[in-house]
């Protein structure tokens, strides 16, 4: 992991070397060649010309952006949304994240200088007062500065760096690298008339791997995936290279280090998640029926017939498809074998807790503190900074955060998230193995863990179902040869009950600080939800099932959602398309809370997945207890969402 230690030259060399690593080089090449990046750079250069003769309020007016507080952010949102509309679904979501952040950071720094308050909250007048136009005049300086920001945000986004106090050092190193790249571009392409300056990013991307031995190596780790669909006979073949996965971090692992069997497990789980990205999000009659995977692993002998049967049972439960695996002996190491072990802890702990920075897992941090549990945290990051902030709030020092990017991997098109929890559990198992832990905790409220659908047409995710936890316990224990039990302390609680317990323990002020850092939404990376409803990237939609359940837990202060169906004043309140999930849940809630509806009828009508929850709960649930949990949740729904 990179940190700032005062040696700027060393930091620059290390970042430059990281940019040429196999997996990251492929990602960076694709990012630079994405027209979305060039479009945002073009908008910056156009803006630099406009502001020389126009005030910032005038720029906002011309773009139909409000002059109020946060005017820079609002302008950036408008430009990025316009660029995304121009390129449609062709933009990789990772490119949106990295390049979008670079655009925002560059423009905020250029307009507001070192005045952070103006950059974040300044209205039109405040920005105009802070703006030094000499910072935004030369197109070559803009190209170099934007390129530096793209490099810095890409490195930080993959979290190979502990930013913290080193953020400025990283940006300085990225700017140094950007200046060298721009100089080579001028010498090799502009002066020889092979390219125009306006083609800088695309040309850099197209020639990114020149002279890079890592990019031309033939040492691959092939994974062959065969997908069978029905009822119309259809076969889809996906060939992947596991050597293209760039794994990041893992600082803070336990004293036992990395178990090769745990590495195989994590890699298999990542392969399954990659498969899911190839499955369209819209449900149709043409469904995946079976998946066959052939892939080399480090210890194929560890995957006995019983272990493979448990693995395929897990995937059948999660995705409703039959899986088959053929494991061979691997001869080539990859980045996963070289995960950073910086700052590993010398002591063992008995418990590992999965932590996503969602509301339930944050309530779980408080549960651990209330119960004096000596635990380490395991996080697969998207929101690394949020995870770190919340873990620090609850004073957890053992916190392993791991992420990865796959060179030329599939941009996400699947929207079901059926298999993703297996990746999180596999990471938890790897961390547990490093600490010699015997318990892995996944905090999930009872209604979503039990996966009771609001209507027969819904197939709920089984991400924390008791049957999944039972099977995962068997898989991990058989694979490692030591017991590892997966448990859910919130199985009998609603999300509101878990959050209220945290509030009672922390007090209102600390509770509010914590919950405003959490995020719970399936559509954070989306620009549109349920058809024509638009939202900002990173903003919770307010319409998906996780958002609906979150609103029941936090009837007071919460983060701002794109649509608020708890308020009759929301413009989408009576929109039938927007209300589809809420109305399904409300109809279900009215049924369960009707005086004539009792536990006997509930038990008779309960789907098989609910019965499996009882069977695999290790005596923690009966059908009557599930009815009581679901009825409490139903009352919370009715209290939260008014009828149209």
Residue pairs with C-beta under 8 A, 6 or more apart in sequence:
1 160
1 161
1 162
1 249
1 251
1 340
1 342
2 11
2 14
2 15
2 18
2 155
2 160
2 161
2 162
2 166
2 170
3 161
3 162
3 164
3 166
4 11
4 165
4 166
4 168
4 169
4 170
5 11
8 169
8 172
8 173
11 166
11 169
11 170
11 173
12 172
12 173
12 176
12 177
15 151
15 155
15 170
15 173
15 174
15 177
16 177
18 24
18 155
18 160
19 25
19 28
19 151
19 155
19 177
20 212
20 214
20 215
21 214
21 246
21 335
22 214
22 215
22 217
22 243
22 244
22 246
22 335
22 407
23 243
23 244
23 245
23 246
23 335
23 405
23 406
23 407
24 158
24 246
24 405
24 407
25 208
25 209
25 212
25 214
25 215
25 407
26 209
26 215
26 244
26 407
26 408
27 94
27 154
27 246
27 405
27 407
27 408
28 154
28 205
28 208
29 205
29 206
29 208
29 209
30 92
30 95
30 205
30 408
31 37
31 92
31 94
31 95
31 98
31 99
31 150
31 154
31 205
32 150
32 201
32 202
32 204
32 205
32 208
33 201
33 202
33 205
33 206
34 91
34 92
34 95
34 99
34 205
35 87
35 90
35 202
36 83
36 84
36 87
36 90
36 91
36 95
36 96
36 99
37 95
37 99
37 150
37 201
38 198
38 199
38 201
38 202
39 83
39 86
39 87
40 79
40 80
40 83
40 99
40 100
40 102
40 103
40 146
41 142
41 143
41 146
41 200
41 201
42 198
43 79
43 83
43 103
44 103
44 106
44 107
44 142
44 146
45 139
45 142
45 143
47 59
47 107
47 136
48 136
48 137
48 139
48 142
50 59
50 62
51 59
51 131
51 133
51 136
52 133
52 137
54 62
55 128
56 71
56 111
56 124
56 127
56 128
56 131
57 67
57 124
57 125
57 128
59 75
60 66
60 67
60 71
60 74
60 75
60 124
61 67
63 75
63 78
63 79
64 78
65 71
65 74
65 75
65 78
66 74
67 123
67 124
67 125
68 74
68 123
68 124
69 121
69 122
69 123
70 120
70 121
70 122
70 123
71 122
71 123
71 124
71 127
72 104
72 107
72 108
72 111
72 112
72 119
72 120
72 122
72 127
73 104
73 120
75 107
76 100
76 103
76 104
76 107
76 108
77 536
79 103
80 96
80 100
80 103
80 537
81 527
81 534
84 91
84 96
84 527
91 411
92 411
93 411
93 412
93 525
94 157
94 405
94 411
96 525
96 537
97 157
97 525
97 537
98 150
98 153
98 154
98 157
99 150
99 153
100 537
101 149
101 153
101 157
102 146
102 149
102 150
102 152
102 153
103 146
103 149
105 149
105 152
105 153
106 142
106 145
106 146
106 149
108 119
108 120
109 119
110 135
110 136
110 145
111 118
111 119
111 127
111 130
111 131
111 136
112 118
112 119
112 122
112 127
112 130
112 131
113 130
113 132
113 135
115 122
115 130
118 126
118 127
118 130
122 130
136 142
139 197
140 182
140 197
143 182
143 197
143 200
144 175
144 178
144 179
144 182
145 175
145 178
147 178
147 181
147 182
147 200
147 201
147 204
148 171
148 174
148 175
148 177
148 178
148 179
149 171
149 174
151 174
151 177
151 178
152 170
152 171
152 173
152 174
152 175
155 161
155 170
155 174
156 163
156 167
156 170
158 246
158 248
158 403
158 405
159 248
159 249
159 381
159 384
159 401
159 403
160 248
160 249
161 170
162 251
163 170
163 385
181 204
182 200
185 195
185 200
185 203
185 204
188 194
189 195
189 203
190 196
190 197
194 203
195 203
208 215
209 215
209 216
219 243
219 332
220 241
220 243
220 332
221 241
221 242
221 243
221 295
221 296
221 330
221 332
221 334
222 239
222 240
222 241
222 242
222 295
222 296
223 239
223 240
223 241
223 242
223 271
223 293
223 294
223 295
224 237
224 238
224 239
224 240
224 293
224 294
224 295
225 237
225 238
225 239
225 240
225 271
225 275
225 291
225 292
225 293
226 235
226 236
226 237
226 238
226 291
226 292
226 293
227 235
227 236
227 237
227 238
227 275
227 278
227 288
227 290
227 291
228 234
228 235
228 288
228 289
228 290
228 291
228 292
229 235
229 236
229 286
229 287
229 288
229 289
230 286
230 287
230 289
231 285
231 286
232 286
234 286
236 278
238 275
238 278
240 271
240 274
240 406
241 407
242 267
242 271
242 295
242 334
243 332
243 334
244 406
244 407
244 408
244 409
245 267
245 270
245 334
245 335
245 336
245 404
245 405
245 406
245 407
246 335
246 404
246 405
246 406
246 407
247 335
247 336
247 339
247 402
247 403
247 404
248 402
248 403
248 404
248 405
249 339
249 340
249 381
249 400
249 401
249 402
249 403
250 258
250 339
250 340
250 341
250 400
250 401
250 402
251 340
251 341
251 342
251 343
251 344
251 400
251 401
252 343
252 344
252 345
252 376
252 398
252 399
252 400
252 401
253 339
253 341
253 344
253 345
253 400
253 431
253 434
253 435
254 344
254 345
254 347
254 348
254 349
254 376
254 398
254 431
254 434
254 435
254 436
254 437
255 344
255 345
255 346
255 347
255 348
255 434
255 435
255 436
256 348
256 433
256 434
256 435
256 436
257 341
257 344
257 434
258 337
258 339
258 341
258 430
258 434
259 430
259 433
259 434
259 480
260 298
260 299
261 298
261 299
261 302
261 433
261 479
261 480
262 426
262 429
262 430
262 433
262 434
262 480
263 298
263 336
263 337
263 430
264 297
264 298
264 299
264 302
264 303
265 426
265 429
265 430
265 476
265 479
266 336
266 423
266 426
266 427
266 429
266 430
267 297
267 336
268 293
268 295
268 297
268 311
268 325
268 426
269 422
269 423
269 425
269 426
269 427
270 404
270 406
270 423
271 293
271 295
272 315
272 419
272 422
272 423
273 419
273 420
273 422
273 423
274 406
274 409
274 410
275 291
275 419
276 319
276 414
276 416
276 417
276 418
276 419
276 420
277 409
277 410
277 411
277 412
277 413
277 414
278 410
278 413
278 414
279 288
279 413
279 414
279 416
280 413
280 414
281 413
281 414
281 415
281 416
282 415
287 320
287 321
288 319
288 321
289 321
289 322
290 321
290 322
290 323
290 324
291 315
291 321
291 322
291 323
291 324
292 323
292 324
292 325
292 326
293 323
293 324
293 325
293 326
294 325
294 326
294 328
295 325
295 326
295 327
295 328
296 327
296 328
296 329
296 330
296 331
296 332
297 303
297 327
297 328
297 329
297 330
298 330
300 327
300 328
300 329
302 479
303 311
303 325
303 327
303 479
304 478
306 478
307 475
307 478
307 479
308 325
310 471
310 474
310 475
310 478
311 323
311 325
311 475
312 322
312 323
312 324
312 325
313 471
314 422
314 468
314 471
314 472
314 475
315 321
315 323
315 419
315 422
316 322
316 323
317 462
317 465
317 467
317 468
317 471
318 418
318 419
318 421
318 422
318 461
318 462
318 463
318 468
319 418
319 419
320 418
320 459
339 402
344 434
345 376
345 398
345 435
348 435
348 436
348 437
349 374
349 375
349 376
349 398
349 435
349 436
349 437
350 374
350 375
350 437
350 438
350 439
351 368
351 373
351 374
351 375
351 376
351 437
351 438
351 439
351 440
351 441
352 375
352 376
352 377
352 378
352 428
352 431
352 432
352 435
352 437
352 439
352 440
352 441
353 361
353 364
353 365
353 368
353 373
353 375
353 376
353 377
353 378
353 440
353 441
353 442
353 443
354 361
354 377
354 378
354 379
354 424
354 425
354 427
354 428
354 440
354 441
354 442
354 443
355 361
355 362
355 364
355 365
355 377
355 378
355 379
355 387
355 390
355 391
355 399
356 379
356 380
356 387
356 424
357 379
357 383
357 386
357 387
357 390
357 517
357 518
357 519
358 518
358 519
358 520
358 546
359 495
359 499
359 515
359 518
359 520
359 550
359 553
359 554
360 443
360 444
360 445
360 490
360 495
360 498
360 520
361 443
362 390
362 502
362 514
362 515
362 517
362 518
363 443
363 490
363 498
363 499
363 501
363 502
364 441
364 443
364 489
364 490
364 498
365 377
365 390
365 391
365 394
365 396
366 394
366 501
366 502
366 505
366 506
366 514
367 373
367 443
367 489
367 490
367 498
367 501
367 502
368 375
368 394
368 396
368 441
369 394
369 395
369 505
370 501
370 505
375 396
375 398
375 441
376 396
376 398
376 399
376 400
376 431
376 435
376 437
377 391
377 396
377 398
377 399
377 400
378 400
378 402
378 424
378 427
378 428
378 430
378 431
378 432
379 387
379 399
379 400
379 401
379 402
379 427
380 401
380 402
380 403
380 423
380 424
380 427
381 387
381 401
381 402
381 403
382 403
383 519
384 401
384 403
386 517
386 518
386 519
387 399
387 401
388 399
388 401
389 517
390 514
390 517
390 518
391 399
393 510
393 513
393 514
393 517
398 435
400 431
400 434
402 427
412 525
415 522
416 461
417 461
417 463
417 522
418 461
418 462
420 463
421 442
421 461
421 462
421 463
421 464
421 468
424 442
425 440
425 442
425 468
425 472
425 486
428 440
428 442
428 486
429 440
429 472
429 476
429 480
429 484
431 437
432 438
432 439
432 440
432 476
432 484
433 480
433 484
437 484
438 482
438 483
438 484
438 485
439 484
439 485
439 487
440 472
440 476
440 484
440 485
440 486
440 487
441 486
441 487
441 488
441 489
442 464
442 469
442 486
442 487
442 488
443 488
443 489
443 490
443 498
444 463
444 464
444 488
444 490
444 491
445 490
445 493
445 494
445 495
445 497
445 498
445 549
445 553
446 490
446 491
446 492
446 493
446 494
446 626
446 629
446 633
447 494
447 495
447 549
447 629
447 630
447 633
448 460
448 461
448 463
448 464
448 495
448 545
448 546
448 549
449 464
449 465
449 466
449 488
449 490
449 491
449 613
450 465
450 466
450 491
450 609
450 610
450 613
450 621
450 626
450 629
450 630
451 460
451 461
451 462
451 465
451 609
451 610
451 613
452 460
452 606
452 607
452 609
452 610
452 626
452 630
453 459
453 460
453 607
453 609
454 581
454 584
454 585
454 587
454 588
455 584
455 587
455 588
456 607
458 584
460 545
460 609
462 468
462 609
464 488
465 609
465 612
465 613
465 616
466 488
466 491
466 612
466 613
466 616
466 617
466 618
466 620
466 621
467 612
467 613
467 615
467 616
468 486
469 486
469 487
469 488
469 616
470 486
470 616
470 618
472 486
473 484
473 485
473 486
476 484
476 486
477 483
477 484
477 485
490 498
491 617
491 620
491 621
492 620
492 621
492 625
492 629
493 501
493 629
494 552
494 553
494 629
494 632
494 633
494 636
495 549
495 550
495 552
495 553
496 552
496 553
496 554
496 555
496 636
497 632
498 553
499 515
499 553
499 554
502 511
502 514
503 511
506 514
512 557
515 554
515 557
515 558
515 559
516 557
516 558
516 559
518 559
519 540
519 559
520 540
520 546
520 547
520 549
520 550
521 540
521 541
521 544
521 546
521 547
521 550
522 541
522 544
522 545
522 546
522 547
523 529
523 535
523 540
523 541
523 543
523 544
524 537
524 538
524 539
524 540
525 537
525 538
526 535
526 537
526 541
527 534
527 535
527 536
527 537
528 534
528 535
529 535
529 541
529 543
529 544
529 562
529 563
530 543
530 577
530 578
530 580
531 577
533 541
533 543
533 562
533 563
533 572
533 575
533 577
533 578
534 562
535 541
535 562
535 563
536 562
539 560
539 561
539 562
540 547
540 550
540 559
540 561
540 562
541 547
541 561
541 562
541 563
542 551
542 561
542 562
542 563
542 564
542 565
543 562
543 563
543 565
543 578
543 581
543 582
544 581
545 581
547 561
548 581
548 582
548 585
548 637
548 641
550 558
551 558
551 561
551 565
551 566
551 640
551 641
552 633
552 636
552 637
552 639
552 640
553 636
555 566
555 639
555 640
563 570
563 572
563 578
564 570
565 572
565 573
565 578
565 579
565 582
565 641
566 640
566 641
566 642
567 573
568 642
568 644
572 578
573 579
573 644
574 644
576 583
579 644
582 641
585 637
585 641
586 637
586 638
586 641
586 643
588 634
589 633
589 634
589 635
589 637
589 638
590 634
590 638
591 597
592 602
592 627
592 630
592 631
592 634
593 631
593 634
593 635
593 638
599 623
599 624
599 627
599 628
602 623
602 626
602 627
602 630
603 623
603 624
603 627
606 623
606 626
610 623
610 626
611 623
613 621
613 626
614 621
614 622
614 623
614 626
